[in-house]
């Protein structure tokens, strides 16, 4: 029997969590380009304690990206429950859309992580490198399964080596990001 309350990491060091994370696998969104590759997120801590979020993916040689802000849902809690806010559309910041970003597992080296949402509609496996050891991957999948996620929906993300440079890429507006993040 799957439990309702998802177990979340406690005492996360946000400063250590910053930097680039590669998406190893996720629940694909129907709005995400089917051929999206090299998907990654870069987190940067701001002076006020919030986090700048940059999500990128490449599709047909174009870089799709969206930026947002992450912050702790409850500043008094030591649980790694974050809210992520993006503006729709990204190039016209009018309507903020907020989603949950819960860190369900993080190894002590801050090398790989399992991110989910309490609704269980979204799940991500992230790693500091764009490849993750198969055994560790399977352990993260088992952990997600134990938390009640339908892991049959997980799809591995394709990466090229070396990863693309952001500066080289022609931009595309990347509206699909929003829909994928909020499971719309």
Secondary structure, DSSP 8 states (H G I E B T S, - for coil): ---SS----BS--HHHH-EEEEEEEEE--TTS-TT-EEEEEEEEE-TTS-EEEEEEEEETTEEEEEEEEEEES-TT--B-EEEEEEEESTTS--EEEEEEEEEEEE-TTS-EEEEE-TTSS-EEEEESSS---HHHHHHHHHHHHHTT--GGGEEE----SS---GGGSEEE--THHHHHHTT-
